Amino acid sequence: MTFRRGRRLSLDIGSVRIGMAQCDPDGILATPLTTVYRRDGDEQALQQLRSLIAEHEPIEIITGLPTSLDGQQRASAAAAREFAQALAAQIDIPVREVDERFTTAQAHGVLQSAGRSSRQRREIVDSVAAVMILQAAIDQEKRTGEPAGSPIARTEEP
């Protein structure tokens, strides 16, 4: 089994914030990168993400798909997928989505264990969740030799 060498970025897409993480080209360690706010609208957030993607030159983007506990994809999953599709239409890098059940809850637990207050956690929880999404995707690819998740088709913007 081979692991594709190259930096990857991951996104934890929420309605207010988008957490972003990165890994080294060898996929050894995922680390938090930044948080992009959506309060100024999706186009502003997409522009910031395009700029960060161009700066870091990843081989792919991994986005989390917030699937509910029963495996269903509800409104938050549809909204995350819609945003990921909009991003995929604007960049020339593959975008893949992976199941991200529990990552935000796990990220809160990790930050709480590290002594962060709820106010401190709010500002970084999304990028920590993005780390968990990316690390799981890297680990899966190393285990199976196949990229994690499903590709998001590039479609032309309306």
N, C-alpha and C positions, 0 to 999 in steps of 0.2 A: 504494500500500500504506500502510495506517495502522498505527500502533503504539498500543495501548491505554495511555493514561496511567494511572499509579498505582503505588504501592509494591508490590513483590513480596518474598516471603520464600522461601528455599529451605532444604531439609533434606537432609543426607547422613545417612541412617539406618543406623546400625551396631548391632551387638549390645550394645555397651558404652556408646557415646557417639553423640549426634546433633549433628552440626555444623549451625549455622544461619547464614545470610547474608541480607543485605537489599540492595535497590537503591533509588535515589532514584525519585521519581514519573515522571521522564522516561526512566528506564531507561538512564542514561548509564554508571553504574558500580555494580558489585556489590561489597560490602564484607563482611568477617566480622562477625558479630554476637555469637554466644556458642556455648558447647557445653553441651548438656543431658546429664546422666548417667542411665543406665538402671539403675544398681546398686540403686536403691530400688524398682524395679519399674516396669512400664509405666504404671500409673495415675498414679504420681508424675510421670513424664516427660510424660505427656499433659497433666496439670494445669499444669506449667511451660510447656509449649508453648502451651496455650490462653491463659495469662496474657500471654505474649510476643506472641502474635497479636493479642490485644485491645489491647495497648499500641501496637503498630506499625500497626494497621489496614490490612493489605495487601488488594489486590484479588484476589490468589490466592496459593496455596502451591505451589511446585514441589518435588517430591521426586525423588531419584535412585533409579533401579532398577538395582541391581548385576548387570547381564547379563554372563555369562561371555564369554570371547574368541570362542567358537564361536557366539555368539548365543543360547545356551540360558539359561533362567532356572532357577537351581538353588535350593538351600535359602536362601541369603542373600537372593535376590530375593524368594522367597515370604515370608520373614520381614519384609522391608522393606515389601512391598505390604500385608501384614496390618496392620502398625503404621500405615501411611498410611491404610488403610481405617478403622481405629479412630479416627484423628484426624478424618478427613473426616466420620464419623458424629457428631462432637461439635461441629463448627463450621459456620457458615453461609457459608463462603468456599469457592470452588472449589479443589480439590486436583488437580494434574496430575502425572503421573510421566513422567520422561525417562530415556533410557539414560545411565548414568553410567560406562560403561566407562573405565577408566584414570584417573578423576579423583583417587582417593586416591594412586595412584602419582605422578601429576603434581604433586599438592600436596606430597608428600614431597620430590620433586626441587626444587621451587621453594624450599621451606624449607631444604633442605640447601644449596642455592646461596646462600641468604641467611646461611649460617653458623650455623644452628640445630642444636643437638645432637639426638640421637634422643630424649632425654628432653623437651627443649623442643618438638620437633615433635609428640610424642604428644598434648600438651595442646591444640594448635591445628590439627592436620592436618585434622580433620573439618570445622571451620568454613571452612578454606581450600578444601577439596573442595566444600563447599556454594557458595562463591563461584564456583568453576569451573562447577558445574552451573547456577547462576543466570545467569552471564554468557553461557553457551552458549545458554540458553533465550531470553534477551533478544535476543541477536544473531540467532537464527533467526527470531524473530517480526518483527524489523525487516527482515530479508531477504525473508520470505515474506508478511508481513501476517497470518499465522495463528499462534495460540498454539502453543508447542512441546509436544510430548509428547501423552499421552492423559489424558483426564479419569478420575478415580477416582470411581466411582459412590458417592453417599451412600446408605448402607444403615443401617437401624436397628440399634442395638447389641443383641446377644443378651441 
